[in-house]
Amino acid sequence: MADQLQLEDSWKSRLSDEFNASYMQDLKKFIVQQINAGKVIYPQGSEYFFALNMTPFEDVKVVILGQDPYHGQNQAHGLCFSVKPGVPIPPSLVNIYKEFESDIGIKQPNHGYLSSWASQGVLMLNSVLTVEDGKAGSHRNRGWEQFTDKIIDLIATEKEGVVFVLWGSYAQKKGAFIDRNKHLIINSPHPSPLSAYRGFFGSKPFSQINGYLRQQLKPEINWQLPSTPSTLLS
C-alpha cells in the first residue's frame, strides 16, 4: 500500500512511525484484501497521498478538510473536493465556486481540478483517503482517520498561523482540538446542496483566509483557477 509509495520528504520524516503502527498495517491488509477481491478502489494507489505530495509540510498555510473521496469513476485523485480535468463538477464544488464568485468576484471555472490551490500551500486533505467504487463511506473506521488526525496534529502543534477550514459538523468535530490562539479556524455548514443554504453561502471563507494571511505577512492564495491544461485531459 501507501508506505511503499513515494511520499514527499517533509511528510515522510514526520509520518514514518505511523506507517509502522499496527493500525496502518491493519489498514494496508484491508485495502489489499479489497483489491484482491476485485473491488475497485478510488483514488488509484499512486494518488492516496497526492495532497501531501502537492503541499509539503513547510508550505502549508491553509488546511481544507474533507470527509472521504468521491466514489464515482474518474473523480477522486487525492485532493478533497477536487476532480480530475474533464470530469463534471460535483454539486458541492459548484457551491464552493458560487461562494468564491460572491466573496471575491472570481469567475467560476469550467473544471474542478484544484491543484493550483494545493501548489500554493492549501492542504486539501480528506479524513479518509480511499473508498470503494459506488459506496460512499465504505472505508471509514479502518484507520485512515487516525492517520489524518496525526497530520492535523502535526500542523497544529508544529506550525503557527495556519487557517483551518472546517466545513460541516464532521470536519468541525475532527478539528475541535486545534488551538484557536495559534491558528484561524473557519467554521461553516458544508457546501453540499443539502446544507449550503444554511450558512455556507455568505460565509466569505476566501476573503477571510487572505485577510488572515496578510496579517501573518504570508503570501495570499490566488483562488483563480487556470484554464485546464490540455495535457491534463489525456
Wavefront OBJ file of the C-alpha trace (Angstrom):
o trace
v 0.000 0.000 0.000
v 0.964 3.560 0.597
v 4.076 3.018 2.688
v 5.634 1.508 -0.434
v 4.810 4.567 -2.495
v 6.898 7.680 -2.745
v 5.966 10.287 -0.163
v 7.292 13.847 -0.086
v 10.288 14.054 2.252
v 8.940 16.543 4.795
v 5.901 14.341 5.386
v 7.841 11.084 5.213
v 10.147 12.178 8.023
v 7.191 13.101 10.238
v 4.923 10.154 9.435
v 7.341 7.209 9.212
v 6.344 5.925 12.652
v 2.679 5.957 11.623
v 3.324 3.587 8.734
v 4.870 1.111 11.160
v 1.978 1.342 13.610
v -0.370 -1.622 13.929
v -3.418 0.345 12.782
v -1.718 1.211 9.499
v -0.622 -2.364 8.989
v -4.234 -3.428 9.508
v -5.389 -0.765 7.052
v -2.895 -1.999 4.490
v -4.161 -5.571 4.865
v -7.750 -4.391 4.466
v -7.030 -2.494 1.245
v -5.020 -5.374 -0.207
v -7.868 -7.768 0.602
v -10.353 -5.450 -1.094
v -8.232 -5.205 -4.219
v -7.637 -8.971 -4.304
v -11.398 -9.481 -4.028
v -11.852 -7.477 -7.213
v -13.138 -4.304 -5.589
v -12.443 -1.045 -7.397
v -10.833 1.460 -5.038
v -10.569 5.233 -5.535
v -8.287 7.051 -5.952
v -5.616 4.921 -7.573
v -2.788 3.839 -5.302
v -0.283 6.401 -6.527
v -2.715 9.165 -5.544
v -3.536 8.166 -1.954
v -1.129 10.855 -0.730
v -1.444 13.353 -3.562
v -2.485 16.096 -1.108
v 0.689 15.602 0.930
v 2.900 15.374 -2.123
v 1.418 18.565 -3.587
v 1.744 20.558 -0.352
v 4.929 19.905 1.658
v 4.714 20.434 5.408
v 6.792 23.616 5.319
v 4.468 25.148 2.711
v 1.139 24.552 4.493
v -0.704 27.844 5.027
v -4.287 26.620 4.791
v -5.938 23.270 5.506
v -9.276 22.455 3.873
v -10.660 19.324 5.481
v -12.950 16.972 3.597
v -14.523 13.674 4.597
v -13.872 10.869 2.116
v -13.082 10.675 -1.599
v -15.661 10.882 -4.334
v -16.839 7.361 -5.109
v -17.615 7.795 -8.807
v -15.427 6.700 -11.698
v -12.550 9.074 -12.581
v -13.490 11.595 -9.888
v -11.157 11.176 -6.902
v -7.470 11.913 -7.304
v -6.310 12.672 -3.765
v -7.407 16.293 -3.172
v -10.618 16.881 -1.251
v -13.464 18.455 -3.279
v -11.337 18.289 -6.457
v -11.972 16.152 -9.536
v -9.799 15.346 -12.487
v -9.948 17.546 -15.589
v -12.761 16.617 -17.921
v -14.945 15.224 -15.114
v -18.245 17.042 -14.385
v -18.002 19.412 -11.424
v -19.697 17.836 -8.376
v -22.511 19.758 -6.636
v -20.511 20.674 -3.513
v -17.730 22.129 -5.642
v -20.281 24.037 -7.733
v -21.402 25.687 -4.499
v -17.804 26.422 -3.477
v -17.365 28.182 -6.808
v -20.589 30.155 -6.295
v -19.311 31.309 -2.923
v -15.919 32.452 -4.136
v -17.567 34.326 -7.010
v -19.793 36.080 -4.480
v -16.993 36.550 -1.949
v -14.084 37.770 -4.063
v -15.537 38.235 -7.548
v -13.744 35.383 -9.270
v -15.468 33.941 -12.287
v -16.457 30.310 -11.891
v -14.104 27.975 -13.815
v -15.224 25.305 -16.241
v -13.419 22.445 -14.478
v -12.980 21.064 -10.979
v -9.230 20.468 -10.809
v -7.917 22.307 -7.725
v -4.215 21.503 -7.855
v -3.248 25.168 -8.233
v -4.600 25.804 -4.732
v -2.574 22.878 -3.370
v 0.603 24.160 -5.002
v 0.180 27.476 -3.156
v 0.062 25.910 0.300
v -3.554 24.793 0.628
v -3.502 21.254 2.025
v -6.684 19.688 0.669
v -6.990 16.736 2.999
v -9.749 14.176 3.226
v -10.227 12.449 6.581
v -10.449 9.082 4.825
v -8.151 8.597 1.843
v -9.771 5.685 -0.025
v -13.257 4.484 -0.914
v -14.861 1.614 -2.829
v -16.476 2.362 -6.160
v -20.084 3.412 -5.672
v -20.057 3.017 -1.881
v -19.732 6.300 -0.038
v -18.002 5.988 3.321
v -17.050 2.367 2.739
v -13.514 2.771 4.136
v -14.406 4.691 7.258
v -13.245 3.417 10.646
v -10.435 1.357 9.120
v -7.542 3.534 10.263
v -7.400 6.480 7.898
v -8.999 8.784 10.455
v -6.208 8.125 12.949
v -3.611 8.791 10.266
v -5.163 12.098 9.192
v -5.667 13.122 12.823
v -1.899 12.800 13.151
v -1.375 15.038 10.121
v -3.669 17.711 11.559
v -1.982 17.437 14.958
v 1.468 17.883 13.403
v 0.366 21.059 11.632
v -1.499 22.435 14.647
v 1.399 21.709 17.013
v 4.486 22.495 14.955
v 3.222 25.489 12.969
v 1.557 28.800 13.823
v -0.817 30.998 11.875
v -2.422 28.298 9.728
v -6.020 28.655 8.540
v -8.132 25.540 9.127
v -11.298 25.468 7.007
v -13.838 23.163 8.629
v -16.975 22.870 6.513
v -19.719 20.847 8.172
v -20.091 19.113 11.535
v -17.815 16.199 10.653
v -14.840 18.440 9.895
v -15.582 20.628 12.905
v -15.525 17.649 15.262
v -12.282 16.398 13.717
v -10.659 19.797 14.192
v -12.056 20.507 17.649
v -8.667 20.116 19.351
v -6.900 22.807 17.283
v -5.642 25.745 19.356
v -7.651 28.822 18.350
v -4.986 31.050 19.862
v -2.367 29.803 17.394
v -4.477 29.383 14.266
v -7.547 30.743 12.492
v -10.497 28.353 12.413
v -13.210 28.947 9.801
v -16.386 27.037 10.623
v -19.492 26.959 8.461
v -22.064 24.499 7.148
v -20.903 22.119 4.430
v -21.146 23.294 0.791
v -23.331 20.288 -0.076
v -26.677 21.210 -1.688
v -28.288 19.757 1.450
v -26.703 22.356 3.725
v -25.142 25.191 1.721
v -28.149 27.482 2.222
v -27.901 27.103 6.000
v -24.913 29.394 6.224
v -22.221 28.296 3.797
v -23.384 30.844 1.246
v -22.332 34.239 2.511
v -19.670 32.888 4.884
v -16.878 34.515 2.821
v -14.120 31.990 3.608
v -11.815 33.025 0.775
v -11.554 36.689 1.767
v -11.195 35.639 5.416
v -8.290 33.371 4.533
v -6.431 36.000 2.543
v -7.092 38.691 5.139
v -5.559 36.488 7.822
v -2.575 35.568 5.629
v -1.934 39.286 5.068
v -1.925 39.804 8.821
v 0.595 36.970 9.110
v 2.729 38.577 6.368
v 2.291 35.482 4.231
v 1.515 35.411 0.510
v -2.206 35.334 -0.232
v -3.806 32.482 -2.151
v -4.690 33.182 -5.773
v -8.059 31.438 -5.878
v -8.448 31.987 -9.613
v -8.044 28.581 -11.228
v -6.158 28.434 -14.527
v -7.814 27.079 -17.608
v -7.479 23.322 -17.692
v -4.239 22.440 -19.484
v -4.907 20.151 -22.422
v -2.179 17.798 -21.227
v -4.217 17.027 -18.127
v -7.185 15.925 -20.175
v -5.385 12.980 -21.768
l 1 2 3 4 5 6 7 8 9 10 11 12 13 14 15 16 17 18 19 20 21 22 23 24 25 26 27 28 29 30 31 32 33 34 35 36 37 38 39 40 41 42 43 44 45 46 47 48 49 50 51 52 53 54 55 56 57 58 59 60 61 62 63 64 65 66 67 68 69 70 71 72 73 74 75 76 77 78 79 80 81 82 83 84 85 86 87 88 89 90 91 92 93 94 95 96 97 98 99 100 101 102 103 104 105 106 107 108 109 110 111 112 113 114 115 116 117 118 119 120 121 122 123 124 125 126 127 128 129 130 131 132 133 134 135 136 137 138 139 140 141 142 143 144 145 146 147 148 149 150 151 152 153 154 155 156 157 158 159 160 161 162 163 164 165 166 167 168 169 170 171 172 173 174 175 176 177 178 179 180 181 182 183 184 185 186 187 188 189 190 191 192 193 194 195 196 197 198 199 200 201 202 203 204 205 206 207 208 209 210 211 212 213 214 215 216 217 218 219 220 221 222 223 224 225 226 227 228 229 230 231 232 233 234
